[in-house]
Amino acid sequence: MTDRRRFLFTLLGGAASAAVRMKVAEIEVHPVQIEYQDWIAYQLDHYYGPTKRVVYAVHTDTGLTGLGEGDSHEAPDVIAKYTGTNPFDWIGDETSLALGTAMYDLMGKAAGVPVYKLFGQRHRAWVPTSSWTVSTHPKRMAQAVQEYAKRGFTWMKFHLSPFENIFDQLDAMQAVAPEGFKIHLDFTMGGSNDHMLDLLERLSVYKIMGCFEDPVREDDIQSYADLRKRVRLPIVYHHTPLGARQEVIMRSADAYMLGHARIGTAIRRAGLFEAANIPFMLQNVGGEITRMMITHMQAAFPTADFHFISTTERWKTDVVKERFEPVNGFMKVPEGPGLGVTLDREALKRAAAVKLPEQSRWIIRSRFKNGTRMFHLADPKDSLFMVRPDFRRLIPMGYASPISTEYWDDDGTPEYKQMLARIEREGMVLERQ
C-alpha cells in the first residue's frame, strides 16, 4: 500500500475504503455569461465587454459532486486526464486550477472536512479580501468606494490608467470613503513617463492609500527592493520573473501576489513566503466557487494575511445557492465539508442561456486642462490598452497628467465617423482647442 493510501486511511477513518475506490465518472462543462452589477456595468463593458466563465461540475461514482470554475474552457485532453481518477490523486494539482478546485471540493466532501484542512492547520477563521474595479472618471470611482463600502469591503483595487488623473480620482474617493477604507493601486508594471519614486511619495500622503502593486517592470528586481526601502506604504510584487525565490532573497517587496497560480504552485510559494515571514495573497478571478476556494487556501497558509482578490462582487448573480459577503473586509471560512457551495441548477441554466450584447469599439475622448484634446480608439478585445497605451507606441503618457476622459460611443453622427476615420488613419489624434 502506498504512502498516499495510508494517508487516506488515517484521514478518513471508516470512510477510507469508499474514498480510496472513488473515481471521477463524469465532468460537466458549462460556459456561462453573467451580468455585471448595474452601477458598474458601463465602465466594465467599455473595458472588457461581457465576460464569460466556465463552470465544471465533477461527479464521482459514489454520488459526490465537486465544483470548479475558470475563465476559459480546458482542452479535451486536459479534462480526460481527470476522468477515471481518484480526486485524491490531485492533491497539489499542477494541471488545472479550475478542475483542481473541483477535486479539492470532492476530497473535502469525501473526508467530511472543509477544504482548508486538506492544506494544513487553520491559521485564521476570517480572511481579508478586497473589492475591484477599473480606472474611470473620478465621480464613478467615488461611487465604487461607496458601493463596496456598503457591501462590507474595506479595500478596493484598480489598475491606474493614464487617461485619468490619479490625484483627481483619489480626491474624489477620499471625500466619500469611510474611515479605514484603503486603495490598492496596480501600476501594471510601468509604462508611464512618471518618475516613480516621486509619484509614489506624492500618493502616499493620501489617507485612503493602502499599497502599490507592480510599480516598475517585472524584471527590475533591484528597483522593487529600492522602492521598498524608500516608500512608506507596502510594495506588492505580482509578476515575479524568478518565481519569487530571488525576489524574496533580495527583500524586494512587502507582500507578494499569486495570480491564477495552480494549487501545487500556491502550496510551494506559501512555504517560501512563510519561511521568509512575508505576507502574500491570491488573485483568482471568478464567482463564489473561486472566492470560497481562495478563502479556504488563505485560511491555511501561515502568512496569507494580505487581502485576496476574486472580483466576484462585480457580478449580479451566481451559479451556486450560497452568497457570501465580507464583514468589515473579511470573509468567514466555511466549516462544512468541501468548499461550502452548492450548485443551483436553475441559476446555472439561466446563466448558460444568457447572451449579452458585445460592446463595440469606442473612442476615448480626453481633454487636458489647457484645452488640448486627444482621441484614441478603444476595443474591448484589447482591454489592456486602457492601462498600458504605451504598447501602441503612439505618445508618452503619465498618471499625474492634468487630463479627464469621456467614453464616446458610436452615436451615428458625422462627427463620430470623421473622428473614427482619422484615428484609423493616424493612430491617434492630438489637437489644440
C-alpha positions as CSV (number, residue, x, y, z in Angstrom):
1,M,0.0,0.0,0.0
2,T,1.4,3.4,-1.0
3,D,2.1,6.2,1.5
4,R,-0.8,8.1,-0.1
5,R,-3.2,5.3,0.6
6,R,-2.0,5.1,4.2
7,F,-2.6,8.8,4.5
8,L,-6.1,8.4,3.2
9,F,-7.0,5.6,5.7
10,T,-5.6,7.8,8.5
11,L,-7.5,10.9,7.3
12,L,-10.8,9.2,6.5
13,G,-11.1,6.5,9.2
14,G,-14.1,4.3,8.5
15,A,-14.9,6.2,5.2
16,A,-11.4,5.4,3.8
17,S,-12.3,2.3,1.8
18,A,-15.0,4.1,-0.1
19,A,-12.9,7.2,-0.7
20,V,-9.9,5.1,-2.0
21,R,-12.2,3.4,-4.5
22,M,-13.9,6.7,-5.6
23,K,-13.4,7.6,-9.2
24,V,-14.3,10.6,-11.4
25,A,-17.2,9.3,-13.5
26,E,-18.3,12.5,-15.4
27,I,-17.3,16.1,-15.9
28,E,-19.9,18.6,-16.9
29,V,-18.7,21.7,-18.7
30,H,-20.9,24.8,-18.7
31,P,-19.9,28.0,-20.4
32,V,-21.9,30.9,-18.8
33,Q,-22.3,34.6,-19.0
34,I,-23.4,36.7,-16.0
35,E,-24.5,40.3,-16.0
36,Y,-22.4,42.9,-14.2
37,Q,-23.9,44.9,-11.3
38,D,-25.9,47.8,-12.8
39,W,-23.8,50.5,-11.3
40,I,-20.5,49.2,-12.6
41,A,-21.7,47.8,-16.0
42,Y,-21.0,50.9,-18.0
43,Q,-17.2,51.1,-17.3
44,L,-16.7,47.3,-17.3
45,D,-18.5,46.9,-20.7
46,H,-16.3,49.6,-22.2
47,Y,-13.1,48.0,-20.8
48,Y,-13.9,44.3,-21.4
49,G,-17.3,43.8,-22.9
50,P,-19.3,41.0,-21.4
51,T,-17.1,38.3,-19.8
52,K,-17.5,34.6,-19.8
53,R,-16.8,31.9,-17.3
54,V,-16.8,28.1,-17.5
55,V,-18.3,26.1,-14.6
56,Y,-17.3,22.5,-14.0
57,A,-19.5,20.0,-12.1
58,V,-17.4,16.8,-11.5
59,H,-19.3,13.7,-10.5
60,T,-17.8,10.6,-8.8
61,D,-19.1,7.0,-9.0
62,T,-20.0,7.4,-5.3
63,G,-22.5,10.1,-5.9
64,L,-20.5,13.2,-4.9
65,T,-20.3,16.4,-7.0
66,G,-17.4,18.8,-6.9
67,L,-17.4,22.3,-8.3
68,G,-14.8,24.4,-10.1
69,E,-14.7,27.3,-12.5
70,G,-12.3,29.2,-14.8
71,D,-12.2,31.9,-17.3
72,S,-11.6,29.6,-20.2
73,H,-12.6,26.1,-21.5
74,E,-10.0,23.4,-20.6
75,A,-8.9,21.4,-23.6
76,P,-10.5,17.9,-24.0
77,D,-7.2,16.2,-23.4
78,V,-6.8,18.1,-20.0
79,I,-10.3,17.1,-19.0
80,A,-9.6,13.5,-20.0
81,K,-6.7,13.3,-17.5
82,Y,-9.1,13.6,-14.6
83,T,-11.8,11.2,-15.8
84,G,-11.4,7.8,-14.1
85,T,-9.0,9.0,-11.5
86,N,-9.4,9.3,-7.7
87,P,-9.8,13.0,-6.7
88,F,-7.1,12.4,-4.0
89,D,-4.7,11.8,-6.9
90,W,-4.8,15.5,-7.4
91,I,-3.5,16.7,-4.1
92,G,-1.3,19.7,-5.0
93,D,-2.8,19.8,-8.5
94,E,-0.5,21.3,-11.1
95,T,-2.6,20.8,-14.2
96,S,-5.8,22.9,-13.9
97,L,-6.8,25.5,-11.3
98,A,-10.5,25.1,-12.2
99,L,-10.6,21.3,-12.2
100,G,-8.2,21.2,-9.3
101,T,-10.7,23.3,-7.3
102,A,-13.4,20.7,-8.1
103,M,-11.0,17.9,-6.9
104,Y,-10.5,19.6,-3.6
105,D,-14.2,20.1,-3.2
106,L,-14.7,16.4,-3.8
107,M,-11.8,15.5,-1.4
108,G,-13.3,17.6,1.4
109,K,-16.8,16.1,0.9
110,A,-15.4,12.6,0.8
111,A,-13.5,13.2,4.0
112,G,-16.3,15.2,5.6
113,V,-14.0,18.2,6.3
114,P,-13.7,21.8,5.0
115,V,-11.2,22.2,2.2
116,Y,-8.7,24.2,4.3
117,K,-8.0,21.1,6.3
118,L,-6.5,19.5,3.2
119,F,-3.9,22.2,3.2
120,G,-3.0,22.1,6.9
121,Q,-3.9,23.8,10.2
122,R,-6.3,26.7,10.1
123,H,-4.4,30.0,10.8
124,R,-7.3,32.3,10.5
125,A,-11.1,31.9,10.7
126,W,-11.7,35.2,8.8
127,V,-9.7,36.0,5.7
128,P,-9.1,39.6,4.4
129,T,-10.4,40.4,1.0
130,S,-10.6,43.3,-1.4
131,S,-13.1,44.6,-4.0
132,W,-12.1,45.5,-7.5
133,T,-12.9,48.0,-10.3
134,V,-11.4,49.7,-13.3
135,S,-10.0,53.2,-13.6
136,T,-12.6,55.6,-14.8
137,H,-14.0,59.1,-14.2
138,P,-13.4,60.4,-10.6
139,K,-17.2,60.5,-9.9
140,R,-17.5,56.9,-10.9
141,M,-14.5,56.0,-8.7
142,A,-16.2,57.7,-5.7
143,Q,-19.4,55.7,-6.4
144,A,-17.4,52.5,-6.4
145,V,-15.9,53.2,-3.0
146,Q,-19.4,54.0,-1.7
147,E,-21.0,50.8,-3.2
148,Y,-18.2,48.5,-2.0
149,A,-18.1,50.0,1.5
150,K,-21.8,49.4,1.8
151,R,-21.2,45.7,1.0
152,G,-18.7,45.3,3.7
153,F,-15.4,45.9,1.9
154,T,-12.5,47.9,3.3
155,W,-10.2,47.7,0.3
156,M,-10.6,48.4,-3.4
157,K,-8.1,47.6,-6.1
158,F,-7.8,49.0,-9.6
159,H,-5.2,49.4,-12.3
160,L,-4.2,53.0,-13.0
161,S,-4.9,54.4,-16.4
162,P,-3.1,57.4,-17.9
163,F,-6.5,58.5,-19.4
164,E,-7.4,59.7,-15.9
165,N,-5.5,61.9,-13.4
166,I,-4.8,59.7,-10.3
167,F,-4.9,62.7,-7.9
168,D,-8.4,63.7,-9.1
169,Q,-9.5,60.2,-8.6
170,L,-8.0,59.9,-5.1
171,D,-9.5,63.3,-4.1
172,A,-13.0,62.1,-5.1
173,M,-12.6,58.7,-3.4
174,Q,-11.2,60.0,-0.2
175,A,-14.0,62.6,0.1
176,V,-16.6,59.8,0.4
177,A,-14.6,56.9,1.9
178,P,-15.5,55.7,5.4
179,E,-12.7,55.7,8.0
180,G,-10.3,52.8,7.3
181,F,-11.1,52.2,3.7
182,K,-8.0,51.7,1.6
183,I,-7.0,51.8,-2.1
184,H,-4.8,49.1,-3.7
185,L,-3.1,50.7,-6.8
186,D,-1.9,48.4,-9.6
187,F,0.6,50.1,-11.9
188,T,0.6,47.2,-14.4
189,M,4.4,47.1,-14.4
190,G,5.0,50.7,-15.5
191,G,4.5,52.1,-19.0
192,S,4.1,55.7,-17.9
193,N,6.6,58.6,-18.1
194,D,6.2,59.4,-14.4
195,H,9.2,59.5,-12.0
196,M,8.0,56.5,-10.0
197,L,9.6,57.3,-6.6
198,D,8.3,60.9,-6.7
199,L,4.8,59.7,-7.8
200,L,4.6,57.1,-5.0
201,E,5.7,59.6,-2.4
202,R,3.0,62.1,-3.5
203,L,0.4,59.3,-3.5
204,S,1.5,58.1,-0.1
205,V,0.3,61.2,1.7
206,Y,-3.4,60.3,1.0
207,K,-5.1,58.8,4.0
208,I,-7.0,56.5,1.7
209,M,-3.9,55.0,0.1
210,G,-3.0,51.4,1.1
211,C,-0.4,49.8,-1.1
212,F,1.3,49.8,-4.5
213,E,1.4,46.8,-6.8
214,D,3.9,46.3,-9.7
215,P,5.1,49.9,-9.9
216,V,8.0,49.1,-12.2
217,R,8.9,46.4,-14.8
218,E,8.6,42.9,-13.5
219,D,12.2,42.0,-14.3
220,D,13.7,45.1,-12.5
221,I,14.0,43.3,-9.1
222,Q,16.5,45.8,-7.8
223,S,14.2,48.7,-8.3
224,Y,11.5,46.9,-6.3
225,A,14.0,46.4,-3.5
226,D,15.0,50.1,-3.7
227,L,11.4,51.4,-3.7
228,R,10.5,49.2,-0.7
229,K,13.3,50.9,1.3
230,R,12.2,54.4,0.3
231,V,8.4,54.3,0.1
232,R,6.3,54.4,3.3
233,L,3.4,52.2,2.0
234,P,3.7,48.5,1.2
235,I,5.1,47.4,-2.2
236,V,3.3,44.4,-3.7
237,Y,5.1,42.2,-6.2
238,H,2.9,40.2,-8.6
239,H,4.7,39.1,-11.8
240,T,7.9,37.7,-10.2
241,P,10.1,36.5,-13.1
242,L,12.2,34.2,-11.0
243,G,9.3,32.5,-9.2
244,A,9.7,34.8,-6.1
245,R,12.8,33.0,-4.9
246,Q,15.4,35.6,-5.8
247,E,12.9,38.3,-5.2
248,V,12.4,37.1,-1.6
249,I,16.1,36.8,-1.0
250,M,16.6,40.4,-2.1
251,R,13.6,41.5,0.1
252,S,12.1,43.2,-3.0
253,A,8.6,43.6,-1.7
254,D,6.5,43.9,1.5
255,A,3.9,41.4,0.1
256,Y,3.5,39.1,-2.8
257,M,0.6,38.2,-5.0
258,L,0.0,34.9,-6.7
259,G,-2.3,35.4,-9.8
260,H,-4.2,32.4,-11.0
261,A,-1.5,30.1,-9.7
262,R,-2.2,26.4,-9.8
263,I,-2.8,24.8,-6.5
264,G,0.6,23.0,-6.3
265,T,2.4,26.2,-7.1
266,A,0.5,28.1,-4.5
267,I,1.4,25.5,-1.9
268,R,5.1,25.7,-2.7
269,R,5.0,29.5,-2.7
270,A,3.1,29.6,0.6
271,G,6.0,27.6,2.1
272,L,8.6,30.1,0.7
273,F,6.7,33.1,2.0
274,E,6.2,31.5,5.4
275,A,9.9,30.7,5.7
276,A,10.7,34.4,4.9
277,N,7.8,35.6,7.1
278,I,6.4,37.7,4.2
279,P,2.7,38.3,3.7
280,F,1.0,37.3,0.4
281,M,-2.4,36.9,-1.2
282,L,-4.1,35.1,-4.0
283,Q,-5.8,36.7,-7.0
284,N,-8.0,34.3,-8.9
285,V,-10.9,35.8,-10.9
286,G,-14.3,34.1,-10.7
287,G,-17.5,33.7,-8.8
288,E,-18.4,32.3,-5.4
289,I,-16.8,29.0,-6.2
290,T,-13.5,30.7,-6.8
291,R,-13.9,33.1,-3.8
292,M,-14.5,30.2,-1.5
293,M,-11.5,28.2,-2.7
294,I,-9.3,31.2,-2.1
295,T,-10.8,31.7,1.3
296,H,-10.0,28.1,2.3
297,M,-6.5,28.3,1.0
298,Q,-5.7,31.6,2.7
299,A,-7.2,30.3,5.9
300,A,-4.5,27.5,6.0
301,F,-1.4,29.3,4.6
302,P,0.5,30.9,7.6
303,T,1.4,34.2,6.0
304,A,-1.5,34.6,3.6
305,D,-2.9,37.5,5.5
306,F,-3.0,40.1,2.8
307,H,-6.3,40.9,1.2
308,F,-7.2,38.5,-1.7
309,I,-9.0,39.4,-4.9
310,S,-11.6,37.4,-6.8
311,T,-13.7,40.2,-8.4
312,T,-16.8,38.1,-7.5
313,E,-18.5,41.3,-6.3
314,R,-18.9,42.7,-9.8
315,W,-21.5,40.2,-11.0
316,K,-25.2,40.3,-10.3
317,T,-25.8,36.6,-9.7
318,D,-24.0,33.3,-9.5
319,V,-24.5,29.6,-10.1
320,V,-24.4,28.5,-6.5
321,K,-27.1,28.8,-3.9
322,E,-24.9,30.5,-1.3
323,R,-24.0,34.2,-1.4
324,F,-21.1,35.3,0.7
325,E,-20.4,38.9,1.7
326,P,-17.5,40.3,3.6
327,V,-17.8,41.8,7.1
328,N,-15.5,44.7,7.8
329,G,-13.3,43.4,4.9
330,F,-13.1,39.8,6.0
331,M,-14.6,36.6,4.6
332,K,-15.7,33.9,7.1
333,V,-14.1,30.5,6.4
334,P,-16.9,27.8,5.8
335,E,-16.7,24.8,8.2
336,G,-18.9,22.4,6.3
337,P,-17.5,19.6,4.0
338,G,-15.8,20.7,0.8
339,L,-15.9,24.3,-0.4
340,G,-19.2,25.1,1.3
341,V,-21.0,25.9,-2.0
342,T,-24.0,24.1,-3.6
343,L,-24.8,24.1,-7.4
344,D,-28.0,25.9,-8.2
345,R,-29.2,24.1,-11.4
346,E,-31.8,26.7,-12.3
347,A,-29.3,29.6,-11.9
348,L,-26.8,27.6,-14.0
349,K,-29.4,27.0,-16.7
350,R,-30.2,30.8,-16.8
351,A,-26.5,31.8,-16.9
352,A,-25.8,29.3,-19.7
353,A,-28.7,30.8,-21.7
354,V,-27.6,34.4,-21.3
355,K,-26.3,36.0,-24.5
356,L,-25.1,39.5,-23.6
357,P,-24.5,42.0,-26.4
358,E,-20.9,42.7,-27.4
359,Q,-19.5,46.1,-26.7
360,S,-18.5,47.8,-30.0
361,R,-15.3,49.8,-30.4
362,W,-15.5,53.3,-29.0
363,I,-13.5,56.5,-28.9
364,I,-11.5,57.6,-25.9
365,R,-12.2,61.4,-25.8
366,S,-9.7,63.1,-23.5
367,R,-9.2,66.7,-22.6
368,F,-6.2,68.3,-20.9
369,K,-6.7,71.3,-18.6
370,N,-5.0,73.6,-21.1
371,G,-7.7,72.8,-23.6
372,T,-5.8,70.2,-25.7
373,R,-7.9,67.4,-26.9
374,M,-6.8,63.8,-27.5
375,F,-8.6,60.9,-29.2
376,H,-7.8,57.2,-29.2
377,L,-9.7,54.1,-30.3
378,A,-10.6,51.6,-27.6
379,D,-11.6,48.0,-28.3
380,P,-12.8,45.6,-25.6
381,K,-10.9,42.8,-27.3
382,D,-7.8,44.8,-26.4
383,S,-8.6,45.8,-22.9
384,L,-5.0,46.1,-21.8
385,F,-4.7,49.3,-23.9
386,M,-6.7,51.2,-21.3
387,V,-4.0,50.7,-18.7
388,R,-0.9,50.3,-21.0
389,P,-1.4,52.5,-24.0
390,D,2.4,52.7,-24.4
391,F,2.2,49.3,-26.1
392,R,0.9,51.0,-29.2
393,R,4.0,53.3,-29.2
394,L,2.0,56.4,-30.0
395,I,2.6,59.0,-27.3
396,P,4.2,59.1,-23.8
397,M,1.6,59.4,-21.0
398,G,1.6,59.7,-17.3
399,Y,-0.7,59.0,-14.4
400,A,-0.3,62.6,-13.0
401,S,-1.2,64.4,-16.2
402,P,-4.0,67.1,-15.9
403,I,-6.4,65.0,-18.0
404,S,-10.0,63.8,-17.9
405,T,-11.8,61.4,-20.3
406,E,-15.2,60.6,-21.7
407,Y,-16.4,57.4,-23.4
408,W,-17.6,58.3,-26.9
409,D,-19.8,55.5,-28.3
410,D,-20.8,55.4,-31.9
411,D,-23.8,57.8,-32.0
412,G,-24.2,57.7,-35.8
413,T,-23.2,61.4,-36.1
414,P,-20.9,62.6,-38.9
415,E,-18.5,63.9,-36.3
416,Y,-18.0,60.4,-34.8
417,K,-17.5,58.9,-38.2
418,Q,-15.0,61.5,-39.2
419,M,-13.0,61.2,-36.0
420,L,-13.1,57.4,-36.3
421,A,-11.6,57.6,-39.8
422,R,-8.9,60.0,-38.6
423,I,-7.9,57.7,-35.7
424,E,-7.8,54.7,-38.0
425,R,-5.6,56.6,-40.5
426,E,-3.3,58.4,-38.0
427,G,-3.3,56.0,-35.0
428,M,-4.5,58.8,-32.6
429,V,-5.4,62.4,-32.8
430,L,-4.0,65.3,-30.7
431,E,-5.2,68.8,-31.4
432,R,-5.4,72.2,-29.9
433,Q,-8.7,73.5,-28.7
